Amino acid sequence: MFSYLPHTDEEIKQMLADIGVESIDELFADIPEKIQFKDTLQLPKGKSEHEVYSRLEAMAKKNTQGVSFLGAGIYDHIIPSTVGAIMGRTEFATSYTPYQPEISQGVLQAIFEFQTLMNEITSLPVSNASLYDGHTAASEACALAVNSTRKTDTILYSGTIHPYTKEVLTTYFEDLGVKLVELPEKEGVLDAGSVKEYLTPQVAALLVQSPNIYGNLEDYTGIADILHENKSLFIISSNPMSLGVLKSQGEWGADIAIGDTQPFGLPAYYGGPTVGYIAASEKLLRKMPGRIVGQTVDEEGKRAYVLTLQAREQHIKRERATSNICSNQALAALGTTVYLSTVGKKGLEELSAQNMQKAHHLAEKLQKEAGLELLSNQPFFNEFTLKLPSEAAEVADKMEKEGIFAGVVLNKLDPSYPKDLLTVAVTEKRTAEEMEKYVRSIKGALK
């Protein structure tokens, strides 16, 4: 393949003349010479299209093929063909930010429908146009809490949230004068009794996660009342697939609901792209990050969609912005919207139930037939954590050679976790035969 040069020498000469410089070197004269790259790039010569595709195919064949029991935020679900068909349409795949509503009605409607679906799933009335991922959504939710509560500078978070969320929180608030305080866990869930102990007038919010990093479900009965008495907000992160059968964040009394919609129509790829969702109570509307698409009518009285609120630094003064993230995952959010529209409410309930039932089926088989034990006796949704009699990484490596991705080794996510913990995810996609093979494989790997 040859290099693509969009401009001829004559066109380049004309452009330089129009801006008043004689050469490209002069155009970059402000860059200090000591940091200018003077050499040539050591790149191979161009190849033909056939040679390039042959090379790519050879590289692709190096990828390990296997059955995935991986989780901890990225899951292997069945994706209806409608998702790829709609996302692949050029009207969506090539569209950019919908600044001009008169020519962006399709994208704006897709975002509006995404917001509506997130409202229904979380039982909260306000949602935005999507964030990068679930970890970013957590940071944005905490910033929203600090911006919405007077004279606060502290965020409490459960020790059972995803370790990557902790890392993003630390990075996000490093120079903003916001204190992050981790609450202890007890038997694989948040130590609910510690909430009152850590509450002070300076606490803006408590961030929790259920299902948590171990896959365990947490009981938040009464926590919202405790926080609200302190004038603090309650933020709950959830795998949205679990909300088909489990209590929503709004039903737990959360002020802000967050998570990642990757389970809804987005392949695992190599960890992304994904979509962070955020929904909140109506009183937090004007402090919400990102964009919010609203529904209105045009001058002929026909339904129309517009960017109702735009609290990003790209739209307003930087110091007044609620977020400095200037993009959103509109195309991926469209995939989530198409997915949910395809499966429907009853379909989501059935999928959610299948995830939970299959995970419990495998967990029971591993306990009875392989003699393994779970980290705790807490209820779980579609993933659970095994406490193995040897290092989880070694077991996972052996199983991978048999075509099984055994689960997430928690110690690889965060070295503070014991080396014997393996978190196993089971989705509706996993068959009885695959689960039987998993049991045989892990028994062999532990010999």
C-alpha positions in Angstrom: 0.0 0.0 0.0 1.3 3.4 -0.9 1.4 6.5 1.4 -1.7 8.6 0.9 -0.7 12.2 0.2 -3.8 14.4 -0.1 -2.1 17.5 -1.3 0.1 18.1 -4.4 3.4 20.1 -4.1 1.6 23.0 -5.9 -1.2 22.9 -3.3 1.2 22.9 -0.4 3.1 25.8 -1.9 -0.1 27.8 -2.3 -1.2 27.1 1.3 2.2 28.2 2.7 2.0 31.4 0.6 -1.5 32.1 1.9 -0.3 32.0 5.5 2.8 34.0 4.8 5.6 31.4 5.2 7.9 30.0 2.6 8.4 26.4 3.8 7.1 23.7 6.2 10.3 24.1 8.2 9.4 27.8 8.7 5.9 26.9 9.7 7.3 24.9 12.7 10.1 27.4 13.5 8.6 28.1 17.0 9.5 24.6 18.1 12.9 24.6 19.8 15.5 23.1 17.5 16.9 20.8 20.2 13.6 18.9 20.4 13.0 18.8 16.6 13.3 15.4 15.0 15.9 15.7 12.2 16.2 12.0 11.2 13.9 10.0 8.9 11.4 7.6 10.4 12.6 4.0 10.3 9.5 2.6 8.6 9.4 -0.3 6.1 8.5 0.4 2.5 4.9 0.2 1.4 3.3 -3.1 0.5 0.5 -4.1 -1.8 -3.0 -4.4 -0.5 -2.8 -8.2 -0.8 0.4 -8.3 1.1 -1.0 -6.2 3.9 -4.1 -8.3 4.3 -2.0 -11.5 4.3 0.1 -10.0 7.1 -2.9 -9.0 9.1 -4.5 -12.4 8.7 -1.2 -14.1 9.9 -1.2 -11.8 13.0 -4.8 -12.5 13.7 -4.2 -16.2 13.8 -1.8 -15.7 16.7 -4.8 -14.8 18.9 -5.8 -17.5 21.3 -9.3 -18.8 20.7 -11.2 -20.0 23.7 -14.3 -20.0 25.8 -14.5 -16.9 28.0 -15.4 -17.0 31.7 -13.8 -13.6 32.1 -15.6 -10.7 33.8 -14.8 -8.0 36.3 -16.3 -5.4 34.0 -16.0 -6.9 30.5 -18.3 -9.8 29.7 -19.0 -12.2 26.8 -22.7 -11.9 25.9 -24.8 -12.8 22.9 -25.2 -9.8 20.7 -28.2 -9.6 18.3 -27.3 -9.0 14.6 -29.4 -5.9 14.6 -26.7 -4.1 16.8 -23.9 -4.4 14.2 -26.3 -3.7 11.3 -27.5 -0.4 12.7 -24.1 0.7 14.2 -22.5 0.0 10.8 -24.8 2.4 8.9 -22.7 5.3 7.6 -25.2 7.9 9.0 -24.1 6.8 12.5 -20.6 5.4 12.0 -19.3 8.6 10.3 -21.4 11.2 12.2 -19.7 13.7 14.6 -20.9 15.9 17.4 -24.5 16.9 16.8 -24.1 20.6 17.1 -26.6 21.4 14.4 -29.9 19.8 15.3 -31.5 20.4 11.9 -29.1 17.9 10.4 -28.5 15.7 13.4 -31.9 14.4 14.3 -31.0 10.7 13.9 -28.0 10.9 16.3 -29.9 13.1 18.7 -32.9 10.8 18.8 -30.5 7.8 19.4 -28.9 9.6 22.4 -32.4 10.6 23.7 -33.5 7.0 23.6 -30.3 5.9 25.3 -31.0 8.4 28.1 -34.6 7.2 28.4 -33.5 3.6 28.7 -31.0 4.4 31.4 -33.7 6.3 33.3 -36.0 3.2 33.2 -33.3 0.7 34.2 -32.0 2.8 37.1 -35.3 4.2 38.3 -33.9 7.7 38.3 -35.3 10.6 36.2 -32.3 12.3 34.6 -29.5 10.8 32.4 -26.9 12.1 30.1 -25.5 11.3 26.7 -22.9 8.8 28.0 -19.4 8.8 29.4 -16.2 6.9 28.5 -16.6 3.9 30.8 -17.8 2.9 34.2 -14.7 4.0 36.0 -14.9 7.5 34.4 -18.6 7.6 35.3 -17.7 7.0 39.0 -15.3 9.9 39.0 -17.8 12.2 37.2 -20.5 11.1 39.8 -18.2 12.0 42.7 -17.4 15.4 41.1 -21.1 15.9 40.7 -21.6 15.1 44.4 -18.9 17.6 45.5 -20.3 20.3 43.2 -23.8 19.7 44.5 -23.2 19.6 48.3 -22.0 22.7 50.2 -18.7 22.9 52.0 -17.7 19.3 51.4 -14.4 17.9 50.3 -14.5 14.2 51.0 -15.7 11.1 49.1 -16.2 7.8 50.9 -16.0 4.7 48.8 -16.4 1.0 49.6 -13.3 -1.2 49.5 -15.2 -3.7 47.3 -15.5 -1.4 44.3 -13.4 -2.3 41.2 -9.6 -1.5 41.8 -9.5 0.3 38.4 -12.2 2.7 39.7 -10.1 3.4 42.7 -7.2 4.2 40.4 -9.2 6.6 38.2 -10.6 8.3 41.3 -7.1 8.9 42.6 -5.9 10.3 39.3 -9.0 12.5 38.8 -9.0 14.1 42.2 -5.2 14.2 42.8 -4.9 18.0 42.5 -8.5 19.1 43.3 -8.3 19.1 47.1 -10.8 16.3 47.4 -10.1 13.6 50.0 -10.8 9.9 49.2 -11.5 7.6 52.1 -11.8 3.8 51.7 -14.4 2.1 53.9 -13.5 -1.5 55.1 -15.0 -4.6 53.7 -16.3 -7.5 55.8 -16.9 -11.0 54.4 -16.7 -9.9 50.8 -19.0 -6.9 51.1 -19.0 -3.4 52.5 -18.9 -3.3 56.3 -22.2 -1.4 56.5 -21.6 -0.6 60.2 -18.6 1.5 59.3 -20.6 4.1 57.3 -21.7 6.1 60.3 -18.2 5.9 61.8 -16.7 7.6 58.8 -19.5 10.2 58.2 -18.6 13.8 58.8 -20.2 17.1 57.6 -17.5 17.3 55.0 -18.5 14.0 53.2 -20.1 14.8 49.9 -21.0 11.2 49.0 -20.5 7.5 49.5 -19.7 5.4 46.4 -20.5 1.7 46.4 -20.8 -1.1 43.9 -23.1 -4.1 43.6 -22.4 -6.6 42.2 -19.0 -5.8 43.6 -15.5 -6.8 42.4 -15.9 -10.3 43.9 -19.3 -10.6 42.1 -21.1 -10.4 45.5 -24.4 -8.6 45.9 -24.6 -6.0 48.7 -27.5 -5.1 51.0 -27.9 -1.3 51.2 -30.9 -1.3 53.4 -31.0 2.0 55.4 -27.8 3.4 54.1 -29.5 6.0 51.9 -31.3 7.4 55.0 -28.1 7.6 57.0 -26.4 9.5 54.2 -29.3 11.8 53.6 -29.5 12.7 57.3 -25.9 13.8 56.9 -26.8 15.8 53.7 -24.5 13.5 51.8 -25.3 11.8 48.5 -25.5 8.0 47.7 -23.8 6.7 44.5 -24.3 3.1 43.4 -22.5 1.4 40.6 -24.1 -1.6 39.0 -23.7 -4.0 36.2 -26.8 -3.0 34.2 -27.5 -6.6 33.2 -28.2 -7.4 36.8 -31.0 -4.8 36.9 -33.3 -7.1 34.9 -33.9 -9.1 38.1 -32.4 -7.2 41.0 -33.2 -4.0 42.8 -32.3 -0.8 40.8 -30.1 1.9 42.2 -33.1 4.2 42.5 -35.0 1.6 44.5 -32.1 1.5 46.9 -32.5 5.3 47.4 -29.4 6.3 45.4 -29.1 9.9 44.3 -26.7 8.9 41.4 -26.6 5.6 39.5 -23.6 4.7 37.4 -22.0 1.8 35.6 -21.0 0.5 32.2 -23.3 -0.7 29.4 -20.7 -3.0 27.8 -23.0 -6.0 28.6 -25.6 -4.4 26.4 -24.5 -5.1 22.8 -20.8 -4.3 23.0 -18.2 -7.0 22.3 -15.3 -7.4 24.7 -12.8 -6.4 22.0 -9.6 -5.7 23.9 -11.2 -4.0 26.8 -13.2 -1.4 25.0 -14.7 0.9 23.7 -17.4 0.8 26.4 -20.0 3.3 27.6 -20.3 4.8 31.0 -23.8 5.6 32.1 -24.9 8.1 34.8 -28.4 8.8 36.0 -29.5 11.1 38.9 -32.3 12.7 40.7 -33.9 15.8 39.1 -32.3 18.2 41.6 -28.9 17.3 40.2 -29.9 18.0 36.6 -28.0 21.3 36.1 -24.8 19.8 37.6 -24.7 16.8 35.4 -21.6 16.2 33.3 -21.6 16.0 29.5 -24.6 16.6 27.3 -28.3 16.1 27.8 -30.5 15.7 24.8 -34.1 16.9 25.1 -37.3 16.5 23.1 -39.2 19.5 21.7 -41.2 20.5 18.6 -40.1 22.4 15.5 -41.9 25.4 14.0 -44.3 23.1 12.3 -45.2 21.3 15.5 -43.3 18.1 14.6 -41.2 16.2 17.2 -37.6 17.3 17.3 -34.5 16.7 19.4 -31.9 19.2 20.6 -29.0 19.5 23.0 -30.8 20.8 26.0 -28.0 21.2 28.5 -24.3 21.3 27.6 -22.2 21.7 30.8 -18.9 20.7 29.2 -15.9 23.0 29.0 -16.2 22.9 25.2 -19.5 24.7 25.4 -19.1 27.1 28.3 -16.4 28.9 30.3 -13.8 26.4 31.5 -14.1 27.5 35.2 -17.9 27.0 35.1 -17.8 23.6 33.4 -19.0 20.5 35.3 -16.7 18.2 33.3 -13.5 18.6 31.3 -14.2 15.5 29.2 -15.2 16.8 25.7 -16.5 13.7 24.0 -19.0 10.9 24.6 -19.5 7.4 23.3 -22.5 8.1 21.0 -21.8 5.3 18.6 -21.3 2.7 21.3 -24.3 4.1 23.2 -26.3 3.6 20.0 -25.3 -0.1 20.2 -26.6 -0.3 23.7 -29.9 1.4 22.6 -30.4 -1.0 19.7 -29.6 -4.0 22.0 -32.2 -3.0 24.6 -34.7 -2.2 21.9 -34.2 -5.6 20.4 -34.4 -7.7 23.6 -37.1 -5.6 25.2 -38.2 -5.6 28.9 -39.2 -9.2 29.1 -36.1 -10.3 27.2 -33.8 -8.3 29.6 -35.5 -10.0 32.5 -35.0 -13.4 31.0 -31.3 -12.7 30.1 -30.6 -11.4 33.6 -32.2 -14.5 35.1 -30.2 -16.8 32.8 -27.0 -15.1 33.8 -27.7 -15.6 37.5 -28.9 -19.2 37.2 -26.0 -20.4 35.0 -23.5 -18.8 37.3 -25.0 -20.5 40.4 -25.1 -23.8 38.4 -21.3 -23.6 37.7 -20.5 -22.5 41.2 -22.4 -25.5 42.7 -20.7 -27.9 40.4 -17.2 -26.5 41.3 -18.0 -26.9 45.0 -19.5 -30.4 44.7 -17.4 -32.0 41.9 -14.1 -30.1 42.2 -14.1 -29.6 46.0 -13.5 -25.8 45.6 -14.7 -23.1 47.9 -16.1 -19.7 47.3 -14.4 -16.7 48.9 -17.6 -15.9 50.9 -21.1 -17.1 51.3 -22.6 -13.9 50.0 -25.3 -14.0 47.3 -24.0 -13.2 43.8 -25.3 -12.4 40.3 -23.4 -13.8 37.3 -19.9 -14.0 38.7 -18.3 -15.4 41.9 -14.8 -15.6 43.4 -13.1 -18.9 44.0 -10.4 -19.3 46.8 -8.1 -21.8 45.1 -5.6 -24.1 46.8 -2.8 -22.8 44.6 -2.0 -19.5 42.8 -4.8 -18.5 40.5 -2.5 -17.2 37.7 -0.9 -20.7 37.3 -4.3 -22.4 37.2 -5.6 -19.9 34.6 -2.5 -20.4 32.4 -3.0 -24.1 32.4 -6.7 -23.8 31.5 -6.0 -21.3 28.8 -3.9 -24.0 27.0 -7.1 -26.1 26.9 -9.1 -23.3 25.3 -10.7 -21.9 28.4 -10.2 -18.4 29.8 -10.8 -19.4 33.4 -11.6 -16.0 34.9 -10.0 -12.8 36.2 -7.0 -13.3 38.5 -7.7 -10.5 41.1 -4.0 -10.2 42.0 -3.3 -9.1 38.5 -5.8 -6.2 38.8 -4.4 -5.2 42.2 -1.3 -6.8 43.9 -2.9 -6.3 47.3 -5.4 -9.1 46.6 -4.3 -12.6 47.6 -2.8 -14.7 44.8 -5.3 -17.5 45.2 -8.4 -15.6 44.1 -10.1 -16.2 40.8 -13.3 -14.4 39.8 -15.4 -16.4 37.3 -18.1 -14.9 35.2 -20.9 -16.9 33.5 -23.2 -15.3 31.0 -26.2 -16.5 29.0 -23.8 -17.4 26.3 -22.2 -20.3 28.2 -23.5 -23.8 27.5 -23.9 -26.8 29.7 -21.1 -28.5 27.7 -18.7 -25.5 28.2 -19.4 -25.5 32.0 -18.7 -29.3 32.1 -15.4 -28.7 30.3 -14.6 -25.9 32.8 -15.0 -28.3 35.7 -12.8 -31.0 34.1 -10.2 -28.4 33.1 -9.8 -26.8 36.5 -9.7 -30.2 38.3 -6.8 -31.1 36.0 -5.1 -27.8 36.5 -5.1 -28.2 40.3 -3.5 -31.7 40.3 
